[in-house]
Amino acid sequence: MAVGAHPDDVEVGAGGLVAKLCQAGRRVAVVDLSAGELASNGTVAERRQEAGRAGEILGLAWRCCLEIPDRGISSDLPYRRRLAAIIRQCRPRLILCPYWSDRHPDHVSACRLVQEAWFDAGLKKMAARQTPFRPNQIWYYFIAAIAEPRFIVDVSECYQTKKTAILAHQTQFGRHPGAAATFLNDGPGSLLATVESRDRYFGSLIGSMYGEGFTTLEPLAVGNPLALLEVPR
């Protein structure tokens, strides 16, 4: 299950991994915490339609929006309970969420909300009518910020799918008549250009064309060390 503060966050930070998992036959869901209603371009209805199209491109099993107010994301109890309930219902093996440092405060708040909802989902006495469940791992993806990743996933073979899914959010990344120039869509330093440069850089570190970097708060346990021998250098 991948969580984003806004409808395009997952595509930007982890779209390649999501596409790769879907192409491998895994069921992947996306939870958008807000509808992104405060974006300079696009209405809520347009962004919902774009999110649905992007989900189809990635091959998602399902996608939903918690409709937390844009710029109002927090780890307050009602929001924690809402997300924890989805975690319990979905029972994912893995949660993807934004890295804990970013230029957009909503991305930072989304990270904190996921961490707290993840913890609450495993508490027996929290919303006792539901069966407790806590996934083993949270992987953090990068949006506007960049840091040294703990590991990099080769997403070269599905990178075009990632780009197509990002561009499905055309109100955000397109330059149509009347659109406001923003960090997402304007100039050589736009987010889209930055993301592609970053993914090319991460790819170069592992000898591939494109890579997505992820980090974790704790070391990943390796049950089968021989599997690491399959990692190319």
Protein Blocks (a to p, Z undefined) as FASTA:
>chain_A
ZZdfbfklmmmmmmmmmmmmmmnopacddddfbgolmbfghcfklmmmmmmmmmmmnopa
bdcdehiaehiaccbfklmmmmmmmmmmnopabdcdddfbdfblklmmmmmmmmmmmmmm
mpmkgoklbccdddfbdcdddfkbccddfbdcdfklmmmmmmmmmmmmmmlmmccehiac
dfklgojkbmklmmmmmmmmmmmmnopabdcddddfbdcddfblmlmmmpcZZ
